[in-house]
Amino acid sequence: MSLEELVSKYINSAEHVFCELKIADACTNVDLSGIMKVVEFAKAYLKDAKYYRNQKRFGVSLASRARKCDGKDLALFLLCYKALGP
């Protein structure tokens, strides 16, 4: 798989996740505005990854997606863990 294909695969996957993402507001242990900020940051980083892909800078695109979106994934996980417990 080429770097361009890998970048496109990651971007398509992230876009699918954002399309399917549903945030439940039933939990009172977590600040929903904080969750929304994390999601918006992740979307902004995905936009960066798409920009660099379109500029044919696939390494930068992949690094942007990997370092930034994955960090936001971890933040969302930790927020959910705090809300739901082990």
PATI-826481 format. One record per atom (N, C-alpha, C, CB): residue in three letters; x, y, z. Coordinates in steps of 0.05 Angstrom, whole numbers, plus 5000, padded with zeros to 4 digits. Glycine has a CB too. Example, Ala and Ser with C-alpha at 12.3 -4.5 7.8 and 13.67 -1.06 7.14 Angstrom:
2
ALA526448865156ALA524649105156ALA526449345156ALA522649115181SER525749555142SER527349795143SER525850015157SER528249885114
This chain:
86
MET501749775000MET500050005000MET501850255000MET498050005025SER501250434982SER502850684981SER502150865004SER502350824953LEU503951065009LEU503451255030LEU500851415024LEU505851445033GLU500451484999GLU498051624991GLU495551464997GLU498051694961GLU495651204991GLU493351024997GLU492851005027GLU493750744985LEU495050985043LEU494750965072LEU493551215083LEU497550905084VAL494451445074VAL493451695084VAL490451715077VAL494951935071SER489751645053SER486851655045SER485251465062SER486551595015LYS486351235067LYS484851035084LYS484351155112LYS486550775086TYR486351265124TYR486051385151TYR484051615150TYR488751485161ILE484251785130ILE482352015128ILE479551915125ILE483152195105ASN479151725107ASN476451615102ASN475351485128ASN476451405080SER477051345142SER476251215167SER475351425188SER478451045178ALA476951635190ALA476351845210ALA473751985202ALA478652045212GLU473352045177GLU470852165168GLU468451995174GLU470952225138HIS468751735170HIS466551545177HIS465951555206HIS467351255168VAL468051565223VAL467551575252VAL466051835259VAL470251565267PHE466852055248PHE465452305254PHE462552305244PHE466852545241CYS461952165222CYS459252145212CYS457551975231CYS459252025184GLU458751775243GLU457251585260GLU457251665289GLU458451315257LEU458951865297LEU459251945325LEU456652055336LEU461452145327LYS455851945359LYS453552045373LYS454452085402LYS451151845371ILE453952315413ILE454752375440ILE452252375457ILE456252655442ALA452252195476ALA449952175495ALA450152385516ALA449851895508ASP447952525521ASP447952735541ASP446652645567ASP446552975530ALA446252385570ALA444952285594ALA446852265618ALA443852005588CYS449452275613CYS451352245635CYS451852515647CYS453952115625THR451752525674THR452152785687THR455052815698THR450252815710ASN456652605696ASN459352615707ASN461352755689ASN460352335712VAL460652815665VAL462552935646VAL461353185634VAL463252735623ASP463053385631ASP462253635619ASP462053595589ASP464353865626LEU459653605578LEU459153555550LEU460553765532LEU456253555544SER460854005542SER462254215526SER465154135523SER461954495539GLY466354005543GLY469053915541GLY469353695520GLY470053805568ILE467453515519ILE467453305499ILE467253425471ILE465153105503MET465453615468MET465153745442MET467653895433MET462753945443LYS469054015452LYS471554145445LYS473653945435LYS472754295470VAL473753715448VAL475653505439VAL474953415411VAL475653265458VAL472353375406VAL471453285379VAL472053505358VAL468453225379GLU471653755365GLU472153965346GLU475153995340GLU471154235357PHE476853955360PHE479753955355PHE480553725337PHE481253935382ALA479453495341ALA480053265324ALA479153315296ALA478653005335LYS476853445292LYS475953505265LYS477853715252LYS473053625266ALA478853895267ALA480654095257ALA483253965247ALA481354315278TYR484253775263TYR486653625255TYR486253455231TYR487653455279LEU483853345229LEU483153185205LEU483153375180LEU480353045208LYS482153615184LYS482153805162LYS485053865153LYS480754075171ASP486853895173ASP489753925167ASP490753695150ASP491353965192ALA490153455159ALA491053215145ALA490053215116ALA490152955160LYS487553295112LYS486453295085LYS487953515068LYS483453355086TYR488553745081TYR489953955067TYR492653855057TYR490354195085TYR494153725074TYR496853635067TYR496653405046TYR498353535091ARG494553245048ARG494253035028ARG493753165001ARG491852845035ASN492053365000ASN491553504975ASN493953644964ASN489253704978GLN495853724981GLN498353844973GLN500453634966GLN499354034995LYS499653384966LYS501453154960LYS503753134981LYS502653194932ARG503253225005ARG505253205026ARG504252985045ARG505653475042PHE504452735035PHE503152515049PHE504352445076PHE503352265031GLY506952475079GLY508252435104GLY507252625126GLY511252455102VAL507052875118VAL506053085137VAL503053025144VAL506353365125SER501552945124SER498752885128SER498452645147SER497352815101LEU499952445143LEU499852205160LEU500652275189LEU501551985149ALA502752435191ALA503752515218ALA501652685232ALA506352665216SER500352865217SER498253035229SER495952865239SER497253235208ARG495152685224ARG492852505232ARG493652335255ARG491952335209ALA496052215254ALA496852025274ALA497352155301ALA499351875265ARG498852375301ARG499552505326ARG497252645339ARG501852695322LYS495652765323LYS493552945334LYS490952805338LYS493253185316CYS489852675317CYS487352535321CYS487452315341CYS486352425294ASP489652165341ASP489851945360ASP490052055389ASP492351775354GLY491352285392GLY491352405419GLY488552485428GLY493152655418LYS486952575409LYS484252645416LYS482652395422LYS482952805394ASP483152185408ASP481851925413ASP482351845442ASP482751705394LEU484851875451LEU485551805478LEU484051985498LEU488551825482ALA483952245492ALA482552425510ALA479552355512ALA482752715499LEU478252285490LEU475452205491LEU475151945507LEU474352165463PHE477051755503PHE476951505519PHE477051565549PHE479251325510LEU478951745556LEU479251805585LEU476851945596LEU481751975589LEU475552115580LEU473152245589LEU470852045593LEU472152455569CYS470651855575CYS468651645577CYS469251465601CYS468451475551TYR471751405605TYR472551225627TYR471851365654TYR475651165626LYS472351625655LYS471751775679LYS468651765684LYS472752065677ALA467151795663ALA464251805666ALA463051535673ALA463051905640LEU464051325660LEU462851055663LEU464250885684LEU462850915637GLY466750945690GLY468250785709GLY469250535696GLY466450715733PRO470950385711PRO472050135700PRO470049915697PRO474350035717
